[in-house]
Amino acid sequence: MPAYPEAQHVRLRYVENPAYEEVVAGKRLCDRLTASAKEVVSVDFDAWGNWWHGLVGFEILAIDDEKIVRAGGFGSSGVTGEPGPHPLAGYFK
């Protein structure tokens, strides 16, 4: 039995730079996104940083205007290759 049976994980990539990815977990998240059959979704972030340090951190709050219901599980961020600045970094220049 999984540690967090209600948590469903999805992997998201940024349209602007698909080398970056985010994995987020939420209740029925995978079911909801599969049912929508969309290839591109909008994601609401809470991001923090400043002009000096740039992007410091962020959290994914909602996908397609529907809040993520936390159900345990894990999230992660990753990057492949040498992609350049993070897609959210431009908000803190």
C-alpha angles and dihedrals in degrees: 000000000000119000091237107028096178096049115101118188126214130185116222127191127197116249090216093053117007091187086082120072138180127202114204131179127211143150110281089346097137092044091051095048094044091051091052090056090206121149093199125040134178117245126202114213135190100212129178135193140095142237092272101049098023118210109004102172147327144196129211108235106173143001119215089352092302114118118238110245106217113228102165122266125111140282131204145178126221145171135203123216123335102321103162125231121000112264091243094050093086091071090069103048 
